[in-house]
Amino acid sequence: MSMAKSRKLKIDEIGRWSEVKLAILKKYACAYSQILTSKNFYHMYIDGFAGAGRHLSKATGQLVPGSPLNALQVQPPFRELHLIDLLSGRVAELRRLTAGEKNVHVHDAGDANKILLNEVFPLVKYEDYRRALCVLDPYGLHLNWSVVQAAGAAQSIEIFINFPVLDMNRNVLWWQPGNASHDDIARMNAFWGDESWRDVAYSTEYNLFKEPEKQSNDVIAQAYKERLKKVAGFKRVPEPVAMKNKKNATLYYLFFASQKDTAEHIVLSIFDKLRRDGEL
């Protein structure tokens, strides 16, 4: 294999559910930017797991813009866009696609959790009339609760979160809880913020094998919703949307959390329209 081929960036393929998610993020970003601009707030867009900026649609075979490029096209524009990814190849592609855009900051490849907490969130101070829309869309259990907690405490950051039940079910929430690896349990603890997920994921009733019964995805998602409100301090957390594949299996839930009633109303109206159109 040539060096050129070995370094070629692989564009992620996405299913219909991911295209619906991108549509939700785009619609909300447009509404958010219009409202914040009208109120003269300095508003930012933050993408903690930005990817390479584009995806390949499984349905059409065509390249489709990812959430960072969609946010860049929003009018009126965001004052700043902060794009983060762990992989250097994706970071290089983001820089190529946004070259010349003075309001775009593509951070060096690294752990999004650390970059968000140490470099980006400190720029969004409530008292400085700064606000941000933050998309946290990891591939699995790579988001730390400390980031979510910090966004809630800031009172100035709204978030969309990919709640990755597929990764949880494959690697952590087994029917036999003791079979999960120490590393996967550590990832779950970091994502949830502590070990209280164990009390949520398994009921006190036992099955025929004298093991605790695993709870449904919906039960676990509802518990996370309560954490967003009661622990992270977000005032408005609407019901998440279950993103499902063609077999009707839930891949992840899309959560939204904000401090504002208006924000929740806008998100719910977007969800409702997509349901009426048969997209959800």
Protein Blocks (a to p, Z undefined) as FASTA:
>chain_A
ZZklmmpccdddddfklmmmmmmmmmmmmmmmmmmmmnopacddddfblonopacdfklo
pacddfklmmmmpccddfbdcdddfblklmmmmmmmmgoiakbccddeddfklmmmmmmm
mmmcfklopacddddddfblmbcfklmmmmmmnopaccdddddfklmmmmmmpcblmlpc
fklmmmmmmmnopaklmmmmpcfbdcfkopacdddfklmmmmmmmmmmmmnopabdcddd
ddddfkopafbdcddddfbfklmmmmmmmmmmmmmnopZZ
